[in-house]
Amino acid sequence: MTCGPCKQVGWLLLICLALPAWADESAAKPQPEAAKATTQSTSDDRPQVPSWPVTSDLVGHLSFMTTHYEDTFAEIGTRQSLGYLALAKANPGVDPWLPGEGTQITLPRLHILPDARRQGIVINLAEYRLYYFNDGKVKVYPVGVGTDDNPSPLTDATVTMRLESPAWYPPDSVRAEYAASGDHLPRMIPPGPENPLGSYALLLSAKGYLIHGTNKDFGVGTQVSHGCFRMYNDDIKRFVYAVDKGTHVQIVNQPVKIGMKGREVWLEVHRPREQYDEATRNELWDQTMKIVADFQRGRPNLELKRQAIELAVDQADGIPRRIGEQVAQVAQETSTRRDANAARPDVKKGKAPASDDQAVEMLF
């Protein structure tokens, strides 16, 4: 396909450059992968992204695989359609560049759905993931998003056009960045291996933004772009034909997610980077307390474990954790407990007995 259509929308492709390469008990238990991972993968043998039925706020499952001596997290992410940072956070203590022969690593495919309309495309910047809702099911893809200096927009948009073999027209500001580093960047990058848009793209109604492929797989699942959304090439080449023109695209930023599966309450917390400093931890704790309080306010019969909440924030690894449950007949149970406490002189008014420490109602 020629790049004629791309020239017509070339001015919309300006900000999509990927940055240069230099630039617990409450958690779900992992399950073995059904198919053994191989050290080499082609477009033909790469597994497709799973499609999960949406029957609750929690979808997917944790699984694990055993590494080969030449594996890296970047290569595993490409093969398994998982983001680099998601793998790194889910496997603390494992060297992402040299996991070693026979190392068992977790594949994080358990997710609480974002607090958004469950239709079309939802991109959660905080977890570097794209959720595609269709026919009562959801597929979850890793994406690269904008950097702090060039953030992706928080917006509602729609898909306006499918592009094959798009050309890239770098803006003057990006060309100036290259020139300052002693590199020459042409005014137009044709389709091919040097094109940061990859071979396929979806143009969005949000001016200047696309969901597209890449020429640098490593950046998928991290902050790498000037605002657009980068997918693995094997993902975008299938995804681009599954999404119709007019599909809604919601872009949110939710580092803390909470939801229900049956009567169970689950919490998922994401730190923004591999490193985790005290200031970021305190900020996530404040966000978590507010979200938990808001969630509990409309559900008075929840019993939550503060220790499980603290663990989720302390780890902030993006792994959902069960933090409590919805208790049936809470009024009757409260009355029974009150009668029992009245017969116990060791229980002071307004305080729970020591035996209740493991599961208490938390009021924020």
C-alpha positions as CSV (number, residue, x, y, z in Angstrom):
1,M,0.0,0.0,0.0
2,T,1.3,3.4,-0.8
3,C,1.6,6.1,1.7
4,G,-0.8,8.5,-0.1
5,P,-3.5,8.3,2.7
6,C,-0.8,8.8,5.2
7,K,0.4,12.0,3.5
8,Q,-3.1,13.4,3.8
9,V,-3.0,12.9,7.6
10,G,0.7,13.4,7.9
11,W,0.3,16.5,10.1
12,L,-1.5,14.2,12.5
13,L,1.4,11.8,12.8
14,L,3.9,14.4,14.2
15,I,4.0,13.6,17.9
16,C,4.2,9.8,17.8
17,L,8.0,9.4,17.8
18,A,9.2,6.8,20.2
19,L,12.2,8.1,22.1
20,P,15.6,6.8,21.0
21,A,16.9,3.6,22.7
22,W,19.6,5.4,24.6
23,A,17.3,7.9,25.9
24,D,1.7,-12.6,49.4
25,E,-1.1,-14.7,50.7
26,S,-3.8,-12.4,49.6
27,A,-2.5,-12.4,46.0
28,A,-3.8,-14.9,43.5
29,K,-1.6,-18.0,43.0
30,P,0.1,-18.4,39.7
31,Q,-0.8,-21.3,37.4
32,P,1.5,-23.0,35.0
33,E,1.5,-21.9,31.4
34,A,-0.3,-24.3,29.1
35,A,2.4,-24.1,26.4
36,K,6.1,-24.1,27.0
37,A,7.8,-20.8,26.0
38,T,10.4,-21.0,23.3
39,T,13.5,-18.9,22.9
40,Q,12.5,-17.9,19.3
41,S,9.1,-16.7,18.2
42,T,7.8,-15.6,14.8
43,S,4.6,-13.9,13.9
44,D,3.1,-17.3,13.0
45,D,3.8,-19.1,16.3
46,R,3.3,-16.2,18.7
47,P,0.2,-16.8,20.8
48,Q,-2.6,-14.4,20.5
49,V,-3.6,-12.3,23.5
50,P,-6.2,-14.1,25.6
51,S,-9.9,-13.0,25.6
52,W,-11.4,-13.0,29.0
53,P,-15.2,-13.1,29.8
54,V,-16.2,-10.1,31.8
55,T,-18.3,-11.6,34.6
56,S,-16.9,-9.5,37.5
57,D,-14.4,-6.7,38.1
58,L,-11.6,-9.2,38.0
59,V,-10.4,-10.9,34.8
60,G,-7.6,-13.2,33.8
61,H,-5.2,-15.2,36.0
62,L,-1.6,-15.3,37.1
63,S,0.6,-17.9,35.5
64,F,4.3,-18.7,35.5
65,M,7.0,-20.0,33.1
66,T,10.5,-21.2,33.4
67,T,13.2,-19.2,31.6
68,H,16.0,-20.3,29.3
69,Y,19.6,-19.1,29.9
70,E,19.4,-16.5,27.0
71,D,16.0,-15.1,28.0
72,T,15.5,-11.4,29.0
73,F,12.3,-9.7,30.2
74,A,12.2,-7.7,27.0
75,E,12.2,-10.8,24.9
76,I,9.7,-12.6,27.1
77,G,7.4,-9.6,27.0
78,T,7.5,-9.6,23.2
79,R,6.7,-13.3,23.0
80,Q,4.0,-13.2,25.7
81,S,2.5,-9.8,24.9
82,L,3.4,-8.4,28.4
83,G,5.0,-5.1,29.2
84,Y,8.6,-4.9,30.4
85,L,7.7,-3.0,33.6
86,A,4.8,-5.3,34.4
87,L,7.2,-8.3,34.3
88,A,9.9,-6.5,36.3
89,K,7.5,-5.5,39.1
90,A,5.9,-8.9,39.2
91,N,9.3,-10.6,39.7
92,P,11.3,-8.7,42.3
93,G,14.8,-10.0,42.9
94,V,15.1,-11.5,39.3
95,D,17.6,-9.8,37.0
96,P,15.4,-8.6,34.0
97,W,18.4,-8.8,31.7
98,L,19.7,-12.2,32.9
99,P,17.0,-14.2,34.7
100,G,19.2,-17.3,34.2
101,E,18.4,-20.9,33.2
102,G,15.5,-22.5,35.0
103,T,14.2,-19.4,36.8
104,Q,10.5,-19.5,37.4
105,I,8.9,-16.1,36.7
106,T,5.3,-14.8,37.1
107,L,3.4,-13.7,34.1
108,P,1.0,-11.0,35.3
109,R,-2.3,-11.6,33.5
110,L,-4.7,-11.0,36.4
111,H,-6.3,-7.6,36.3
112,I,-8.9,-5.5,38.0
113,L,-10.8,-3.6,35.2
114,P,-10.4,0.2,35.2
115,D,-13.2,2.4,36.5
116,A,-14.5,3.3,33.1
117,R,-17.2,2.4,30.6
118,R,-16.7,-1.2,29.6
119,Q,-17.0,-0.6,25.9
120,G,-14.5,-0.2,23.1
121,I,-11.0,0.8,24.1
122,V,-9.9,1.8,27.6
123,I,-6.2,2.8,28.1
124,N,-5.0,3.1,31.6
125,L,-1.8,5.2,31.6
126,A,-0.8,4.2,35.1
127,E,-0.5,0.5,34.2
128,Y,0.6,0.9,30.6
129,R,-2.2,-1.3,29.4
130,L,-5.0,-1.1,26.8
131,Y,-8.3,-2.9,27.4
132,Y,-10.4,-3.8,24.4
133,F,-14.1,-4.7,25.3
134,N,-16.1,-6.6,22.7
135,D,-19.0,-9.0,22.8
136,G,-18.9,-9.4,26.6
137,K,-15.2,-10.2,26.6
138,V,-12.0,-8.2,27.1
139,K,-8.5,-8.4,25.7
140,V,-5.6,-6.8,27.5
141,Y,-2.6,-5.4,25.7
142,P,0.6,-3.7,26.9
143,V,1.2,-0.3,25.5
144,G,4.0,2.3,25.6
145,V,2.7,5.8,26.6
146,G,3.9,9.4,26.7
147,T,6.8,10.5,29.0
148,D,6.4,13.0,31.8
149,D,7.7,15.7,29.5
150,N,5.3,14.6,26.6
151,P,2.3,13.0,28.4
152,S,-0.5,11.2,26.7
153,P,-3.8,13.0,27.0
154,L,-6.6,12.1,29.4
155,T,-9.6,12.2,27.0
156,D,-12.5,10.5,25.4
157,A,-12.0,9.9,21.7
158,T,-12.9,7.7,18.8
159,V,-11.1,5.7,16.2
160,T,-11.3,7.6,12.9
161,M,-9.1,5.7,10.4
162,R,-7.1,2.5,9.9
163,L,-3.6,3.1,8.5
164,E,-1.3,0.6,6.8
165,S,2.4,1.3,6.2
166,P,2.1,4.9,7.6
167,A,4.8,7.4,6.8
168,W,6.1,9.6,9.6
169,Y,6.5,13.3,9.4
170,P,8.6,14.5,12.4
171,P,7.8,18.0,13.7
172,D,10.5,20.6,13.7
173,S,10.9,20.3,17.5
174,V,11.8,16.7,17.3
175,R,14.1,17.3,14.3
176,A,15.8,20.0,16.4
177,E,16.3,17.5,19.3
178,Y,18.1,15.2,16.9
179,A,20.2,18.0,15.4
180,A,21.3,19.0,18.9
181,S,22.6,15.5,19.4
182,G,24.4,15.6,16.1
183,D,21.9,13.4,14.3
184,H,20.1,14.2,11.1
185,L,16.4,13.4,10.9
186,P,14.7,13.7,7.5
187,R,11.4,15.5,7.1
188,M,9.7,12.3,6.2
189,I,10.5,8.7,7.3
190,P,9.0,6.3,4.8
191,P,7.4,2.9,5.8
192,G,10.1,0.4,6.8
193,P,12.3,-0.7,9.7
194,E,13.4,2.8,10.6
195,N,9.8,4.1,10.9
196,P,8.8,4.4,14.6
197,L,5.1,4.0,13.7
198,G,5.6,0.4,12.6
199,S,3.4,-1.1,9.9
200,Y,-0.1,-0.4,11.2
201,A,-1.8,2.4,13.1
202,L,-5.2,3.6,14.3
203,L,-5.8,7.3,14.0
204,L,-7.8,8.8,16.9
205,S,-10.1,11.8,16.9
206,A,-7.9,13.4,19.6
207,K,-5.8,15.6,17.3
208,G,-2.3,14.2,16.6
209,Y,-2.6,10.9,18.5
210,L,-2.5,7.3,17.3
211,I,-2.3,3.7,18.5
212,H,0.5,2.3,16.4
213,G,3.2,-0.3,16.0
214,T,6.9,0.2,16.7
215,N,10.5,-0.3,15.5
216,K,11.7,-0.7,19.1
217,D,9.8,-3.5,21.0
218,F,11.5,-2.7,24.3
219,G,9.5,0.4,24.9
220,V,6.1,-1.3,25.0
221,G,4.8,-1.3,28.6
222,T,6.8,1.8,29.6
223,Q,6.9,5.6,29.1
224,V,8.6,6.0,25.8
225,S,6.6,8.2,23.3
226,H,5.8,11.8,22.7
227,G,2.1,11.0,23.6
228,C,1.0,8.2,21.3
229,F,0.4,4.6,22.2
230,R,2.9,2.0,21.1
231,M,1.9,-1.7,20.7
232,Y,3.9,-4.8,19.8
233,N,3.8,-5.3,16.0
234,D,2.2,-8.7,16.3
235,D,-0.5,-7.2,18.5
236,I,-1.3,-4.2,16.3
237,K,-1.4,-6.1,13.1
238,R,-4.3,-8.2,14.5
239,F,-5.9,-5.4,16.6
240,V,-6.1,-2.9,13.8
241,Y,-8.5,-5.2,11.9
242,A,-10.6,-6.0,14.9
243,V,-11.4,-2.4,15.7
244,D,-14.1,-0.6,13.7
245,K,-14.1,3.1,12.8
246,G,-16.0,5.0,15.5
247,T,-14.9,2.7,18.3
248,H,-14.8,4.7,21.6
249,V,-11.4,5.3,23.2
250,Q,-11.2,6.3,26.9
251,I,-7.9,7.3,28.3
252,V,-7.6,7.3,32.1
253,N,-4.9,7.4,34.7
254,Q,-5.7,5.0,37.6
255,P,-2.7,3.7,39.6
256,V,-5.1,2.3,42.2
257,K,-8.0,0.0,41.2
258,I,-10.5,-1.8,43.4
259,G,-13.3,-4.2,42.5
260,M,-15.4,-7.2,43.4
261,K,-15.4,-10.8,42.4
262,G,-18.4,-12.5,43.9
263,R,-18.2,-11.4,47.6
264,E,-14.4,-10.9,47.5
265,V,-12.9,-7.4,47.5
266,W,-9.7,-7.0,45.4
267,L,-7.1,-4.2,45.2
268,E,-4.5,-3.5,42.6
269,V,-1.8,-0.8,43.0
270,H,0.8,0.3,40.5
271,R,4.0,2.2,41.1
272,P,5.1,4.2,38.1
273,R,8.6,2.8,37.8
274,E,10.8,-0.1,38.8
275,Q,12.3,2.0,41.6
276,Y,9.9,2.8,44.5
277,D,10.8,5.7,46.8
278,E,9.1,6.8,50.0
279,A,7.4,9.9,48.5
280,T,5.8,7.8,45.8
281,R,4.7,5.2,48.4
282,N,3.1,7.9,50.6
283,E,1.3,9.4,47.6
284,L,-0.1,6.0,46.6
285,W,-1.1,5.3,50.2
286,D,-3.2,8.5,50.3
287,Q,-4.8,7.6,46.9
288,T,-5.6,4.1,48.1
289,M,-7.2,5.3,51.4
290,K,-9.4,7.6,49.5
291,I,-10.4,5.1,46.9
292,V,-11.0,2.4,49.5
293,A,-13.1,4.8,51.6
294,D,-15.2,5.8,48.6
295,F,-15.7,2.2,47.6
296,Q,-16.7,1.1,51.1
297,R,-19.0,4.1,51.6
298,G,-21.6,2.6,49.3
299,R,-21.1,-0.9,50.6
300,P,-21.6,-0.9,54.4
301,N,-21.2,-4.7,54.8
302,L,-17.6,-4.9,53.7
303,E,-15.0,-6.4,56.0
304,L,-11.5,-5.3,54.9
305,K,-8.1,-6.3,56.2
306,R,-5.8,-3.4,56.7
307,Q,-2.7,-5.5,56.6
308,A,-3.6,-6.7,53.1
309,I,-4.2,-3.1,52.0
310,E,-0.8,-2.1,53.4
311,L,0.9,-5.0,51.6
312,A,-0.7,-4.0,48.3
313,V,0.6,-0.5,48.7
314,D,4.0,-1.6,50.0
315,Q,4.6,-3.8,46.9
316,A,2.7,-1.6,44.4
317,D,3.6,-4.3,41.8
318,G,0.3,-4.3,39.9
319,I,-0.7,-7.7,41.2
320,P,-4.3,-7.8,42.4
321,R,-4.7,-8.8,46.0
322,R,-7.8,-9.9,48.0
323,I,-8.3,-7.4,50.8
324,G,-11.6,-8.4,52.2
325,E,-15.1,-9.7,51.6
326,Q,-18.7,-8.7,51.6
327,V,-20.4,-10.2,54.7
328,A,-24.0,-11.4,54.5
329,Q,-26.5,-10.4,57.2
330,V,-24.0,-8.0,58.7
331,A,-26.7,-6.4,60.9
332,Q,-27.5,-9.7,62.6
333,E,-23.9,-10.5,63.1
334,T,-23.1,-7.1,64.5
335,S,-26.0,-7.5,67.0
336,T,-24.7,-11.0,68.0
337,R,-21.2,-9.7,68.5
338,R,-22.4,-6.8,70.5
339,D,-24.3,-9.2,72.9
340,A,-21.2,-11.3,73.2
341,N,-19.0,-8.3,73.9
342,A,-21.3,-7.2,76.6
343,A,-20.5,-10.3,78.5
344,R,-16.7,-9.7,78.2
345,P,-15.3,-7.1,80.6
346,D,-12.0,-7.1,78.7
347,V,-13.6,-5.5,75.7
348,K,-13.8,-1.7,75.9
349,K,-16.6,0.2,74.2
350,G,-15.8,1.1,70.6
351,K,-12.9,-1.4,70.3
352,A,-12.9,-4.8,68.6
353,P,-11.8,-7.8,70.7
354,A,-8.3,-9.2,70.0
355,S,-9.8,-12.3,68.3
356,D,-11.3,-10.0,65.6
357,D,-8.0,-8.5,64.5
358,Q,-7.7,-10.5,61.3
359,A,-10.9,-9.1,59.7
360,V,-12.6,-5.9,60.9
361,E,-14.8,-3.4,59.3
362,M,-12.7,-0.4,58.3
363,L,-14.3,3.0,58.4
364,F,-12.3,5.8,56.9
